[in-house]
Amino acid sequence: MNNNHIMKKIIIKNYDISKQTTLHGLTPKQYIDLMEYQNFECALSGKKFEYKEDLQKFVDVKKKKGARRAPPIDHDHETMLIRGILTEKANWLVDQWEQGSYGKLSKPQELSDYQKNPPAFKIIGKIKYKK
């Protein structure tokens, strides 16, 4: 008997996301619906995400040429509600801003708008982030 792990195929709207392992509480369909709603780009920066068939997941195309990491699913650290899908750099900016790292600097209006009215709430509702 072969003990090799057999991975279940996850195909949603013609995207095989079998290796998209960081859904953090979203169903595969909710993940694709949110990606579509965001036009397959970061909700803050507008940087494009790319589907990599060979990796069976979406990746941040603005990373190094051989990018293999999926874009992070952003959430509010107080409410734990998922807000959207961001690039790693935009997600870092949001986290740092919420920690008060920027002192007296004015918060960009785009960031305030995103936090008040995140794309996830519009398309998939209020879903708790799971680690």
Order of alpha helices (4+ residues) and beta strands (2+ residues): beta-beta-alpha-beta-beta-beta-beta-alpha-alpha-alpha
